[in-house]
Amino acid sequence: MKRLTFLFPIWTVIFTLAVFLFGFVPATIAQENLENIIL
């Protein structure tokens, strides 16, 4: 149980980073592509 308790915050950080990358990066790329198309 101690090992799981120790690993839990690590997996929480990894999951948060994964959600951030999969949500934020594609949005940024799409925005840049739209700006390039408009310009």
PyMOL commands that set and color helices and strands:
alter all, ss='L'
color gray80, all
select helices_A, chain A and resi 2-38
alter helices_A, ss='H'
color red, helices_A
deselect
rebuild
show_as cartoon
